[in-house]
Each structure stands twice: as structure tokens, then as C-alpha cells.
Amino acid sequence: MTLKVHSGKLGLPAATAVYIPARLIHYGVEALPAYHRDPFDRMLVAQGQVERLPIVTRDPQVRKYAVETIW
């Protein structure tokens, strides 16, 4: 997000250092444990948690998170 703001492709009402933590608190998002190092997989886990959706995966690292998995 910071790169997009600096390039002018994304406008936010505050600096990313202020905006992002405020949004995380607002939506009750907690930091994920570091079970998985892949940022895309971590994003899928976070989305699955927020939207209460299962994730289709065989990845044993993803299964360590508090999210339903299928496979």
C-alpha cells in the first residue's frame, strides 16, 4: 500500500503508518502467527478468518492457523 500511495496510484485519508494500524484495530484484525512465510498464503488465511470462509489447501502450514481448511 505504501508503494501505491507514494506512486500516486492510491489515495488514503492518512499516512500508511497511521492508516493501516487504525484499520486493523477497527476491524479487529490480529497479527497472524508466523507459521507461514508466504505473504499471499497469509493474506488468504486472514481473508478466510475475517469472512469466515474455508481455504482449500493441502499446505500443512496453513492448517496451523485458526481457519477452516478443506482437502
mmCIF file of the N, C-alpha and C atoms, coordinates in Angstrom:
data_MODEL
# 
_entry.id   MODEL 
# 
loop_
_atom_site.group_PDB 
_atom_site.id 
_atom_site.type_symbol 
_atom_site.label_atom_id 
_atom_site.label_alt_id 
_atom_site.label_comp_id 
_atom_site.label_asym_id 
_atom_site.label_entity_id 
_atom_site.label_seq_id 
_atom_site.pdbx_PDB_ins_code 
_atom_site.Cartn_x 
_atom_site.Cartn_y 
_atom_site.Cartn_z 
_atom_site.occupancy 
_atom_site.B_iso_or_equiv 
_atom_site.pdbx_formal_charge 
_atom_site.auth_seq_id 
_atom_site.auth_comp_id 
_atom_site.auth_asym_id 
_atom_site.auth_atom_id 
_atom_site.pdbx_PDB_model_num 
ATOM 1   N N  . MET A 1 1  ? 0.818   -1.181  0.000  1.00 0.00 ? 1  MET A N  1 
ATOM 2   C CA . MET A 1 1  ? 0.000   0.000   0.000  1.00 0.00 ? 1  MET A CA 1 
ATOM 3   C C  . MET A 1 1  ? 0.870   1.255   0.000  1.00 0.00 ? 1  MET A C  1 
ATOM 4   N N  . THR A 1 2  ? 1.931   1.200   0.772  1.00 0.00 ? 2  THR A N  1 
ATOM 5   C CA . THR A 1 2  ? 2.809   2.360   0.844  1.00 0.00 ? 2  THR A CA 1 
ATOM 6   C C  . THR A 1 2  ? 3.381   2.700   -0.525 1.00 0.00 ? 2  THR A C  1 
ATOM 7   N N  . LEU A 1 3  ? 3.786   1.681   -1.276 1.00 0.00 ? 3  LEU A N  1 
ATOM 8   C CA . LEU A 1 3  ? 4.322   1.921   -2.619 1.00 0.00 ? 3  LEU A CA 1 
ATOM 9   C C  . LEU A 1 3  ? 3.272   2.546   -3.533 1.00 0.00 ? 3  LEU A C  1 
ATOM 10  N N  . LYS A 1 4  ? 2.046   2.081   -3.433 1.00 0.00 ? 4  LYS A N  1 
ATOM 11  C CA . LYS A 1 4  ? 0.970   2.633   -4.256 1.00 0.00 ? 4  LYS A CA 1 
ATOM 12  C C  . LYS A 1 4  ? 0.688   4.092   -3.893 1.00 0.00 ? 4  LYS A C  1 
ATOM 13  N N  . VAL A 1 5  ? 0.702   4.404   -2.599 1.00 0.00 ? 5  VAL A N  1 
ATOM 14  C CA . VAL A 1 5  ? 0.480   5.784   -2.158 1.00 0.00 ? 5  VAL A CA 1 
ATOM 15  C C  . VAL A 1 5  ? 1.590   6.679   -2.674 1.00 0.00 ? 5  VAL A C  1 
ATOM 16  N N  . HIS A 1 6  ? 2.829   6.244   -2.528 1.00 0.00 ? 6  HIS A N  1 
ATOM 17  C CA . HIS A 1 6  ? 3.968   7.054   -2.963 1.00 0.00 ? 6  HIS A CA 1 
ATOM 18  C C  . HIS A 1 6  ? 3.999   7.244   -4.483 1.00 0.00 ? 6  HIS A C  1 
ATOM 19  N N  . SER A 1 7  ? 3.475   6.275   -5.218 1.00 0.00 ? 7  SER A N  1 
ATOM 20  C CA . SER A 1 7  ? 3.454   6.404   -6.675 1.00 0.00 ? 7  SER A CA 1 
ATOM 21  C C  . SER A 1 7  ? 2.253   7.208   -7.163 1.00 0.00 ? 7  SER A C  1 
ATOM 22  N N  . GLY A 1 8  ? 1.357   7.567   -6.252 1.00 0.00 ? 8  GLY A N  1 
ATOM 23  C CA . GLY A 1 8  ? 0.174   8.335   -6.624 1.00 0.00 ? 8  GLY A CA 1 
ATOM 24  C C  . GLY A 1 8  ? -0.981  7.494   -7.132 1.00 0.00 ? 8  GLY A C  1 
ATOM 25  N N  . LYS A 1 9  ? -0.861  6.180   -7.059 1.00 0.00 ? 9  LYS A N  1 
ATOM 26  C CA . LYS A 1 9  ? -1.905  5.287   -7.559 1.00 0.00 ? 9  LYS A CA 1 
ATOM 27  C C  . LYS A 1 9  ? -2.965  4.954   -6.515 1.00 0.00 ? 9  LYS A C  1 
ATOM 28  N N  . LEU A 1 10 ? -2.736  5.365   -5.273 1.00 0.00 ? 10 LEU A N  1 
ATOM 29  C CA . LEU A 1 10 ? -3.691  5.088   -4.201 1.00 0.00 ? 10 LEU A CA 1 
ATOM 30  C C  . LEU A 1 10 ? -3.728  6.291   -3.274 1.00 0.00 ? 10 LEU A C  1 
ATOM 31  N N  . GLY A 1 11 ? -4.914  6.767   -3.012 1.00 0.00 ? 11 GLY A N  1 
ATOM 32  C CA . GLY A 1 11 ? -5.070  7.870   -2.073 1.00 0.00 ? 11 GLY A CA 1 
ATOM 33  C C  . GLY A 1 11 ? -5.663  7.360   -0.770 1.00 0.00 ? 11 GLY A C  1 
ATOM 34  N N  . LEU A 1 12 ? -5.079  7.731   0.328  1.00 0.00 ? 12 LEU A N  1 
ATOM 35  C CA . LEU A 1 12 ? -5.593  7.362   1.644  1.00 0.00 ? 12 LEU A CA 1 
ATOM 36  C C  . LEU A 1 12 ? -5.839  8.630   2.453  1.00 0.00 ? 12 LEU A C  1 
ATOM 37  N N  . PRO A 1 13 ? -6.754  8.586   3.412  1.00 0.00 ? 13 PRO A N  1 
ATOM 38  C CA . PRO A 1 13 ? -7.039  9.771   4.215  1.00 0.00 ? 13 PRO A CA 1 
ATOM 39  C C  . PRO A 1 13 ? -5.943  10.114  5.220  1.00 0.00 ? 13 PRO A C  1 
ATOM 40  N N  . ALA A 1 14 ? -4.953  9.245   5.391  1.00 0.00 ? 14 ALA A N  1 
ATOM 41  C CA . ALA A 1 14 ? -3.840  9.485   6.321  1.00 0.00 ? 14 ALA A CA 1 
ATOM 42  C C  . ALA A 1 14 ? -2.627  8.724   5.810  1.00 0.00 ? 14 ALA A C  1 
ATOM 43  N N  . ALA A 1 15 ? -1.468  9.002   6.404  1.00 0.00 ? 15 ALA A N  1 
ATOM 44  C CA . ALA A 1 15 ? -0.245  8.269   6.044  1.00 0.00 ? 15 ALA A CA 1 
ATOM 45  C C  . ALA A 1 15 ? -0.449  6.780   6.331  1.00 0.00 ? 15 ALA A C  1 
ATOM 46  N N  . THR A 1 16 ? 0.187   5.932   5.528  1.00 0.00 ? 16 THR A N  1 
ATOM 47  C CA . THR A 1 16 ? 0.002   4.487   5.713  1.00 0.00 ? 16 THR A CA 1 
ATOM 48  C C  . THR A 1 16 ? 0.414   4.033   7.107  1.00 0.00 ? 16 THR A C  1 
ATOM 49  N N  . ALA A 1 17 ? 1.422   4.660   7.693  1.00 0.00 ? 17 ALA A N  1 
ATOM 50  C CA . ALA A 1 17 ? 1.872   4.284   9.041  1.00 0.00 ? 17 ALA A CA 1 
ATOM 51  C C  . ALA A 1 17 ? 0.790   4.545   10.086 1.00 0.00 ? 17 ALA A C  1 
ATOM 52  N N  . VAL A 1 18 ? -0.132  5.423   9.784  1.00 0.00 ? 18 VAL A N  1 
ATOM 53  C CA . VAL A 1 18 ? -1.245  5.726   10.690 1.00 0.00 ? 18 VAL A CA 1 
ATOM 54  C C  . VAL A 1 18 ? -2.501  4.979   10.252 1.00 0.00 ? 18 VAL A C  1 
ATOM 55  N N  . TYR A 1 19 ? -2.768  5.018   8.964  1.00 0.00 ? 19 TYR A N  1 
ATOM 56  C CA . TYR A 1 19 ? -4.000  4.449   8.420  1.00 0.00 ? 19 TYR A CA 1 
ATOM 57  C C  . TYR A 1 19 ? -4.100  2.937   8.609  1.00 0.00 ? 19 TYR A C  1 
ATOM 58  N N  . ILE A 1 20 ? -3.048  2.208   8.269  1.00 0.00 ? 20 ILE A N  1 
ATOM 59  C CA . ILE A 1 20 ? -3.108  0.741   8.322  1.00 0.00 ? 20 ILE A CA 1 
ATOM 60  C C  . ILE A 1 20 ? -3.328  0.228   9.745  1.00 0.00 ? 20 ILE A C  1 
ATOM 61  N N  . PRO A 1 21 ? -2.534  0.653   10.744 1.00 0.00 ? 21 PRO A N  1 
ATOM 62  C CA . PRO A 1 21 ? -2.804  0.172   12.108 1.00 0.00 ? 21 PRO A CA 1 
ATOM 63  C C  . PRO A 1 21 ? -4.205  0.544   12.607 1.00 0.00 ? 21 PRO A C  1 
ATOM 64  N N  . ALA A 1 22 ? -4.681  1.726   12.232 1.00 0.00 ? 22 ALA A N  1 
ATOM 65  C CA . ALA A 1 22 ? -6.025  2.142   12.657 1.00 0.00 ? 22 ALA A CA 1 
ATOM 66  C C  . ALA A 1 22 ? -7.095  1.236   12.058 1.00 0.00 ? 22 ALA A C  1 
ATOM 67  N N  . ARG A 1 23 ? -6.927  0.855   10.793 1.00 0.00 ? 23 ARG A N  1 
ATOM 68  C CA . ARG A 1 23 ? -7.893  -0.049  10.148 1.00 0.00 ? 23 ARG A CA 1 
ATOM 69  C C  . ARG A 1 23 ? -7.835  -1.442  10.755 1.00 0.00 ? 23 ARG A C  1 
ATOM 70  N N  . LEU A 1 24 ? -6.643  -1.915  11.075 1.00 0.00 ? 24 LEU A N  1 
ATOM 71  C CA . LEU A 1 24 ? -6.507  -3.233  11.691 1.00 0.00 ? 24 LEU A CA 1 
ATOM 72  C C  . LEU A 1 24 ? -7.236  -3.273  13.034 1.00 0.00 ? 24 LEU A C  1 
ATOM 73  N N  . ILE A 1 25 ? -7.084  -2.223  13.807 1.00 0.00 ? 25 ILE A N  1 
ATOM 74  C CA . ILE A 1 25 ? -7.782  -2.151  15.098 1.00 0.00 ? 25 ILE A CA 1 
ATOM 75  C C  . ILE A 1 25 ? -9.291  -2.054  14.868 1.00 0.00 ? 25 ILE A C  1 
ATOM 76  N N  . HIS A 1 26 ? -9.699  -1.204  13.928 1.00 0.00 ? 26 HIS A N  1 
ATOM 77  C CA . HIS A 1 26 ? -11.120 -1.012  13.638 1.00 0.00 ? 26 HIS A CA 1 
ATOM 78  C C  . HIS A 1 26 ? -11.813 -2.328  13.290 1.00 0.00 ? 26 HIS A C  1 
ATOM 79  N N  . TYR A 1 27 ? -11.168 -3.143  12.471 1.00 0.00 ? 27 TYR A N  1 
ATOM 80  C CA . TYR A 1 27 ? -11.762 -4.404  12.032 1.00 0.00 ? 27 TYR A CA 1 
ATOM 81  C C  . TYR A 1 27 ? -11.418 -5.588  12.927 1.00 0.00 ? 27 TYR A C  1 
ATOM 82  N N  . GLY A 1 28 ? -10.681 -5.355  13.992 1.00 0.00 ? 28 GLY A N  1 
ATOM 83  C CA . GLY A 1 28 ? -10.360 -6.418  14.933 1.00 0.00 ? 28 GLY A CA 1 
ATOM 84  C C  . GLY A 1 28 ? -9.396  -7.448  14.388 1.00 0.00 ? 28 GLY A C  1 
ATOM 85  N N  . VAL A 1 29 ? -8.538  -7.054  13.468 1.00 0.00 ? 29 VAL A N  1 
ATOM 86  C CA . VAL A 1 29 ? -7.580  -7.978  12.869 1.00 0.00 ? 29 VAL A CA 1 
ATOM 87  C C  . VAL A 1 29 ? -6.368  -8.098  13.793 1.00 0.00 ? 29 VAL A C  1 
ATOM 88  N N  . GLU A 1 30 ? -6.027  -9.309  14.099 1.00 0.00 ? 30 GLU A N  1 
ATOM 89  C CA . GLU A 1 30 ? -4.852  -9.554  14.935 1.00 0.00 ? 30 GLU A CA 1 
ATOM 90  C C  . GLU A 1 30 ? -3.698  -10.014 14.062 1.00 0.00 ? 30 GLU A C  1 
ATOM 91  N N  . ALA A 1 31 ? -2.505  -9.836  14.546 1.00 0.00 ? 31 ALA A N  1 
ATOM 92  C CA . ALA A 1 31 ? -1.331  -10.297 13.805 1.00 0.00 ? 31 ALA A CA 1 
ATOM 93  C C  . ALA A 1 31 ? -1.348  -11.821 13.738 1.00 0.00 ? 31 ALA A C  1 
ATOM 94  N N  . LEU A 1 32 ? -1.076  -12.348 12.578 1.00 0.00 ? 32 LEU A N  1 
ATOM 95  C CA . LEU A 1 32 ? -1.037  -13.802 12.414 1.00 0.00 ? 32 LEU A CA 1 
ATOM 96  C C  . LEU A 1 32 ? 0.272   -14.354 12.958 1.00 0.00 ? 32 LEU A C  1 
ATOM 97  N N  . PRO A 1 33 ? 0.229   -15.506 13.605 1.00 0.00 ? 33 PRO A N  1 
ATOM 98  C CA . PRO A 1 33 ? 1.483   -16.154 13.997 1.00 0.00 ? 33 PRO A CA 1 
ATOM 99  C C  . PRO A 1 33 ? 2.312   -16.452 12.746 1.00 0.00 ? 33 PRO A C  1 
ATOM 100 N N  . ALA A 1 34 ? 3.589   -16.569 12.904 1.00 0.00 ? 34 ALA A N  1 
ATOM 101 C CA . ALA A 1 34 ? 4.494   -16.750 11.761 1.00 0.00 ? 34 ALA A CA 1 
ATOM 102 C C  . ALA A 1 34 ? 4.632   -18.214 11.351 1.00 0.00 ? 34 ALA A C  1 
ATOM 103 N N  . TYR A 1 35 ? 3.529   -18.924 11.240 1.00 0.00 ? 35 TYR A N  1 
ATOM 104 C CA . TYR A 1 35 ? 3.581   -20.318 10.801 1.00 0.00 ? 35 TYR A CA 1 
ATOM 105 C C  . TYR A 1 35 ? 3.999   -20.411 9.333  1.00 0.00 ? 35 TYR A C  1 
ATOM 106 N N  . HIS A 1 36 ? 3.562   -19.450 8.548  1.00 0.00 ? 36 HIS A N  1 
ATOM 107 C CA . HIS A 1 36 ? 3.794   -19.492 7.110  1.00 0.00 ? 36 HIS A CA 1 
ATOM 108 C C  . HIS A 1 36 ? 4.520   -18.222 6.688  1.00 0.00 ? 36 HIS A C  1 
ATOM 109 N N  . ARG A 1 37 ? 5.501   -18.350 5.802  1.00 0.00 ? 37 ARG A N  1 
ATOM 110 C CA . ARG A 1 37 ? 6.291   -17.196 5.383  1.00 0.00 ? 37 ARG A CA 1 
ATOM 111 C C  . ARG A 1 37 ? 5.797   -16.571 4.077  1.00 0.00 ? 37 ARG A C  1 
ATOM 112 N N  . ASP A 1 38 ? 4.932   -17.259 3.349  1.00 0.00 ? 38 ASP A N  1 
ATOM 113 C CA . ASP A 1 38 ? 4.444   -16.751 2.077  1.00 0.00 ? 38 ASP A CA 1 
ATOM 114 C C  . ASP A 1 38 ? 3.370   -15.681 2.320  1.00 0.00 ? 38 ASP A C  1 
ATOM 115 N N  . PRO A 1 39 ? 3.617   -14.446 1.897  1.00 0.00 ? 39 PRO A N  1 
ATOM 116 C CA . PRO A 1 39 ? 2.655   -13.381 2.170  1.00 0.00 ? 39 PRO A CA 1 
ATOM 117 C C  . PRO A 1 39 ? 1.292   -13.606 1.519  1.00 0.00 ? 39 PRO A C  1 
ATOM 118 N N  . PHE A 1 40 ? 1.257   -14.229 0.348  1.00 0.00 ? 40 PHE A N  1 
ATOM 119 C CA . PHE A 1 40 ? -0.025  -14.483 -0.310 1.00 0.00 ? 40 PHE A CA 1 
ATOM 120 C C  . PHE A 1 40 ? -0.845  -15.483 0.493  1.00 0.00 ? 40 PHE A C  1 
ATOM 121 N N  . ASP A 1 41 ? -0.212  -16.544 0.965  1.00 0.00 ? 41 ASP A N  1 
ATOM 122 C CA . ASP A 1 41 ? -0.922  -17.530 1.775  1.00 0.00 ? 41 ASP A CA 1 
ATOM 123 C C  . ASP A 1 41 ? -1.405  -16.912 3.085  1.00 0.00 ? 41 ASP A C  1 
ATOM 124 N N  . ARG A 1 42 ? -0.598  -16.057 3.677  1.00 0.00 ? 42 ARG A N  1 
ATOM 125 C CA . ARG A 1 42 ? -1.008  -15.380 4.907  1.00 0.00 ? 42 ARG A CA 1 
ATOM 126 C C  . ARG A 1 42 ? -2.207  -14.465 4.642  1.00 0.00 ? 42 ARG A C  1 
ATOM 127 N N  . MET A 1 43 ? -2.231  -13.834 3.469  1.00 0.00 ? 43 MET A N  1 
ATOM 128 C CA . MET A 1 43 ? -3.363  -12.993 3.108  1.00 0.00 ? 43 MET A CA 1 
ATOM 129 C C  . MET A 1 43 ? -4.630  -13.837 2.945  1.00 0.00 ? 43 MET A C  1 
ATOM 130 N N  . LEU A 1 44 ? -4.501  -15.010 2.347  1.00 0.00 ? 44 LEU A N  1 
ATOM 131 C CA . LEU A 1 44 ? -5.649  -15.908 2.215  1.00 0.00 ? 44 LEU A CA 1 
ATOM 132 C C  . LEU A 1 44 ? -6.171  -16.340 3.580  1.00 0.00 ? 44 LEU A C  1 
ATOM 133 N N  . VAL A 1 45 ? -5.259  -16.649 4.498  1.00 0.00 ? 45 VAL A N  1 
ATOM 134 C CA . VAL A 1 45 ? -5.655  -17.035 5.854  1.00 0.00 ? 45 VAL A CA 1 
ATOM 135 C C  . VAL A 1 45 ? -6.413  -15.888 6.514  1.00 0.00 ? 45 VAL A C  1 
ATOM 136 N N  . ALA A 1 46 ? -5.867  -14.697 6.431  1.00 0.00 ? 46 ALA A N  1 
ATOM 137 C CA . ALA A 1 46 ? -6.517  -13.537 7.054  1.00 0.00 ? 46 ALA A CA 1 
ATOM 138 C C  . ALA A 1 46 ? -7.906  -13.309 6.455  1.00 0.00 ? 46 ALA A C  1 
ATOM 139 N N  . GLN A 1 47 ? -8.025  -13.408 5.134  1.00 0.00 ? 47 GLN A N  1 
ATOM 140 C CA . GLN A 1 47 ? -9.323  -13.220 4.498  1.00 0.00 ? 47 GLN A CA 1 
ATOM 141 C C  . GLN A 1 47 ? -10.290 -14.323 4.920  1.00 0.00 ? 47 GLN A C  1 
ATOM 142 N N  . GLY A 1 48 ? -9.805  -15.554 4.991  1.00 0.00 ? 48 GLY A N  1 
ATOM 143 C CA . GLY A 1 48 ? -10.650 -16.653 5.451  1.00 0.00 ? 48 GLY A CA 1 
ATOM 144 C C  . GLY A 1 48 ? -11.155 -16.430 6.867  1.00 0.00 ? 48 GLY A C  1 
ATOM 145 N N  . GLN A 1 49 ? -10.306 -15.903 7.723  1.00 0.00 ? 49 GLN A N  1 
ATOM 146 C CA . GLN A 1 49 ? -10.705 -15.627 9.098  1.00 0.00 ? 49 GLN A CA 1 
ATOM 147 C C  . GLN A 1 49 ? -11.741 -14.513 9.155  1.00 0.00 ? 49 GLN A C  1 
ATOM 148 N N  . VAL A 1 50 ? -11.481 -13.427 8.452  1.00 0.00 ? 50 VAL A N  1 
ATOM 149 C CA . VAL A 1 50 ? -12.383 -12.269 8.501  1.00 0.00 ? 50 VAL A CA 1 
ATOM 150 C C  . VAL A 1 50 ? -13.744 -12.609 7.914  1.00 0.00 ? 50 VAL A C  1 
ATOM 151 N N  . GLU A 1 51 ? -13.749 -13.321 6.792  1.00 0.00 ? 51 GLU A N  1 
ATOM 152 C CA . GLU A 1 51 ? -15.005 -13.620 6.112  1.00 0.00 ? 51 GLU A CA 1 
ATOM 153 C C  . GLU A 1 51 ? -15.596 -14.971 6.522  1.00 0.00 ? 51 GLU A C  1 
ATOM 154 N N  . ARG A 1 52 ? -14.918 -15.650 7.433  1.00 0.00 ? 52 ARG A N  1 
ATOM 155 C CA . ARG A 1 52 ? -15.365 -16.969 7.918  1.00 0.00 ? 52 ARG A CA 1 
ATOM 156 C C  . ARG A 1 52 ? -15.599 -17.933 6.757  1.00 0.00 ? 52 ARG A C  1 
ATOM 157 N N  . LEU A 1 53 ? -14.566 -18.014 5.891  1.00 0.00 ? 53 LEU A N  1 
ATOM 158 C CA . LEU A 1 53 ? -14.612 -18.893 4.733  1.00 0.00 ? 53 LEU A CA 1 
ATOM 159 C C  . LEU A 1 53 ? -13.508 -19.938 4.847  1.00 0.00 ? 53 LEU A C  1 
ATOM 160 N N  . PRO A 1 54 ? -13.774 -21.171 4.403  1.00 0.00 ? 54 PRO A N  1 
ATOM 161 C CA . PRO A 1 54 ? -12.716 -22.186 4.415  1.00 0.00 ? 54 PRO A CA 1 
ATOM 162 C C  . PRO A 1 54 ? -11.712 -21.948 3.290  1.00 0.00 ? 54 PRO A C  1 
ATOM 163 N N  . ILE A 1 55 ? -10.531 -22.485 3.480  1.00 0.00 ? 55 ILE A N  1 
ATOM 164 C CA . ILE A 1 55 ? -9.473  -22.406 2.470  1.00 0.00 ? 55 ILE A CA 1 
ATOM 165 C C  . ILE A 1 55 ? -9.219  -23.814 1.950  1.00 0.00 ? 55 ILE A C  1 
ATOM 166 N N  . VAL A 1 56 ? -9.184  -23.947 0.639  1.00 0.00 ? 56 VAL A N  1 
ATOM 167 C CA . VAL A 1 56 ? -8.890  -25.233 0.021  1.00 0.00 ? 56 VAL A CA 1 
ATOM 168 C C  . VAL A 1 56 ? -7.379  -25.323 -0.132 1.00 0.00 ? 56 VAL A C  1 
ATOM 169 N N  . THR A 1 57 ? -6.759  -26.222 0.635  1.00 0.00 ? 57 THR A N  1 
ATOM 170 C CA . THR A 1 57 ? -5.300  -26.353 0.608  1.00 0.00 ? 57 THR A CA 1 
ATOM 171 C C  . THR A 1 57 ? -4.858  -27.687 1.178  1.00 0.00 ? 57 THR A C  1 
ATOM 172 N N  . ARG A 1 58 ? -3.684  -28.110 0.738  1.00 0.00 ? 58 ARG A N  1 
ATOM 173 C CA . ARG A 1 58 ? -3.027  -29.274 1.338  1.00 0.00 ? 58 ARG A CA 1 
ATOM 174 C C  . ARG A 1 58 ? -1.830  -28.831 2.164  1.00 0.00 ? 58 ARG A C  1 
ATOM 175 N N  . ASP A 1 59 ? -1.585  -27.541 2.223  1.00 0.00 ? 59 ASP A N  1 
ATOM 176 C CA . ASP A 1 59 ? -0.421  -26.980 2.900  1.00 0.00 ? 59 ASP A CA 1 
ATOM 177 C C  . ASP A 1 59 ? -0.544  -27.162 4.419  1.00 0.00 ? 59 ASP A C  1 
ATOM 178 N N  . PRO A 1 60 ? 0.334   -27.938 5.017  1.00 0.00 ? 60 PRO A N  1 
ATOM 179 C CA . PRO A 1 60 ? 0.245   -28.172 6.468  1.00 0.00 ? 60 PRO A CA 1 
ATOM 180 C C  . PRO A 1 60 ? 0.504   -26.917 7.291  1.00 0.00 ? 60 PRO A C  1 
ATOM 181 N N  . GLN A 1 61 ? 1.236   -25.954 6.738  1.00 0.00 ? 61 GLN A N  1 
ATOM 182 C CA . GLN A 1 61 ? 1.491   -24.714 7.473  1.00 0.00 ? 61 GLN A CA 1 
ATOM 183 C C  . GLN A 1 61 ? 0.212   -23.882 7.593  1.00 0.00 ? 61 GLN A C  1 
ATOM 184 N N  . VAL A 1 62 ? -0.591  -23.859 6.551  1.00 0.00 ? 62 VAL A N  1 
ATOM 185 C CA . VAL A 1 62 ? -1.852  -23.111 6.588  1.00 0.00 ? 62 VAL A CA 1 
ATOM 186 C C  . VAL A 1 62 ? -2.793  -23.734 7.609  1.00 0.00 ? 62 VAL A C  1 
ATOM 187 N N  . ARG A 1 63 ? -2.767  -25.038 7.735  1.00 0.00 ? 63 ARG A N  1 
ATOM 188 C CA . ARG A 1 63 ? -3.664  -25.734 8.664  1.00 0.00 ? 63 ARG A CA 1 
ATOM 189 C C  . ARG A 1 63 ? -3.370  -25.417 10.129 1.00 0.00 ? 63 ARG A C  1 
ATOM 190 N N  . LYS A 1 64 ? -2.236  -24.816 10.410 1.00 0.00 ? 64 LYS A N  1 
ATOM 191 C CA . LYS A 1 64 ? -1.896  -24.443 11.785 1.00 0.00 ? 64 LYS A CA 1 
ATOM 192 C C  . LYS A 1 64 ? -2.682  -23.212 12.257 1.00 0.00 ? 64 LYS A C  1 
ATOM 193 N N  . TYR A 1 65 ? -3.219  -22.453 11.322 1.00 0.00 ? 65 TYR A N  1 
ATOM 194 C CA . TYR A 1 65 ? -3.951  -21.236 11.664 1.00 0.00 ? 65 TYR A CA 1 
ATOM 195 C C  . TYR A 1 65 ? -5.390  -21.556 12.068 1.00 0.00 ? 65 TYR A C  1 
ATOM 196 N N  . ALA A 1 66 ? -6.004  -20.603 12.739 1.00 0.00 ? 66 ALA A N  1 
ATOM 197 C CA . ALA A 1 66 ? -7.392  -20.732 13.158 1.00 0.00 ? 66 ALA A CA 1 
ATOM 198 C C  . ALA A 1 66 ? -8.321  -20.396 11.986 1.00 0.00 ? 66 ALA A C  1 
ATOM 199 N N  . VAL A 1 67 ? -8.320  -21.270 10.998 1.00 0.00 ? 67 VAL A N  1 
ATOM 200 C CA . VAL A 1 67 ? -9.171  -21.112 9.818  1.00 0.00 ? 67 VAL A CA 1 
ATOM 201 C C  . VAL A 1 67 ? -9.516  -22.522 9.331  1.00 0.00 ? 67 VAL A C  1 
ATOM 202 N N  . GLU A 1 68 ? -10.760 -22.676 8.879  1.00 0.00 ? 68 GLU A N  1 
ATOM 203 C CA . GLU A 1 68 ? -11.165 -23.982 8.369  1.00 0.00 ? 68 GLU A CA 1 
ATOM 204 C C  . GLU A 1 68 ? -10.460 -24.277 7.052  1.00 0.00 ? 68 GLU A C  1 
ATOM 205 N N  . THR A 1 69 ? -9.966  -25.492 6.908  1.00 0.00 ? 69 THR A N  1 
ATOM 206 C CA . THR A 1 69 ? -9.338  -25.903 5.647  1.00 0.00 ? 69 THR A CA 1 
ATOM 207 C C  . THR A 1 69 ? -10.065 -27.112 5.081  1.00 0.00 ? 69 THR A C  1 
ATOM 208 N N  . ILE A 1 70 ? -10.036 -27.210 3.779  1.00 0.00 ? 70 ILE A N  1 
ATOM 209 C CA . ILE A 1 70 ? -10.657 -28.331 3.068  1.00 0.00 ? 70 ILE A CA 1 
ATOM 210 C C  . ILE A 1 70 ? -9.598  -28.984 2.210  1.00 0.00 ? 70 ILE A C  1 
ATOM 211 N N  . TRP A 1 71 ? -9.491  -30.298 2.288  1.00 0.00 ? 71 TRP A N  1 
ATOM 212 C CA . TRP A 1 71 ? -8.695  -31.150 1.413  1.00 0.00 ? 71 TRP A CA 1 
ATOM 213 C C  . TRP A 1 71 ? -8.118  -32.269 2.194  1.00 0.00 ? 71 TRP A C  1 
# 
